[in-house]
């Protein structure tokens, strides 16, 4: 089933319903047009959160129920919401004094009738993007300060499925296997499961066997007795003992050798182990959460991972989506990291421009959330303003940006600017491949060729870096 289009939701406040019917017909698909006949009813609709823009008729009949005071009240109410709603005034009075009064009272924009529909659509689309971004940022602020799942951030459907599984498994002590790419947040999920579990008052011990020799892995997990080996001057408790009653998170379990897999299996089966240099079994009560970015099923088939251990650790599996499959969460995560690093580095940065976020959303994120975190910190350090902008991005991101800021100048200049930005963004995203760029823009290749000539775009535009490129520190 195809996803629903991103609808632009308007409320028309006008004494004549025929105007709203005409606007519905003119705007066509992609726009949801609501209507109220009085300003008072318009004020009442503002708080429902289902409006992106208000079209307000400025010139009301003298004997109508709506007054100039109500008009000012609507403008104040729209601007005073947690996510301000833009109000566009429609007037037949083309005098400069009227325009100044409209803007002074807080209108987002105004149009002198008869309307230029193309120009109105441009304003509606820009307001829709602005309100949508503001709503995402509001959600991010709420999630960053408090979450029902211990600080996890993301409202996308893939993350909602993860939240549901975490909520169900946290209250029991079964072993959990987290699967996902590097940087997808497996340790964050493991810590959340621990915080929500009955073991939350006990220790959470994280351990990764990557790049450690087997003797050190065994010592880290099981500990040793005094004199167990050269240099063992005193006894040492391992991670399992330290986490008694709590949770052990073992990252990259696929890196364990077969002998260590056998020892881990015994801990899970018999709930006991011996320190190095000791034959006395120690009882242990821990919950094990494992994580991997490898295909354990394939490793079992190849004999590189024990099948019995795989069945033991995969009682309850949670697959974490990569960031590229939950792009709706990128503004939320970016806002969270901006506030986090602004405090750490004592910067006054508060948010980002639409062009900045458009580049983030178009990136493929091979390093997932960890890569996003690094990009935000780097950009914030470079930022000299109060918002992160495209000039603060690493070089390999700038070609992915499609600006959503309206430039100064006439409507036709703005329209040409937007067309050029969209065409360049599509070409660079596909390394100059015109067929793929045309498919992304949903136009024919011949029309794209005509646009390149109209917009004076040379045949050899610099291609974007590969989508998988990451920032170099």
Helices and strands as residue ranges (DSSP letters): E 8-13, H 17-27, E 31-36, H 39-46, E 53-57, H 68-79, E 86-91, H 96-104, E 109-112, H 117-145, H 157-170, E 176-179, H 186-196, E 204-208, H 214-222, E 223-224, E 236-237, H 239-242, E 247-251, G 253-255, H 258-270, E 272-273, E 282-283, E 287-292, H 296-302, H 307-313, E 316-319, G 323-325, G 327-329, H 330-344, H 354-362, H 368-382, G 390-392, H 395-398, H 411-429, H 434-441, H 445-454
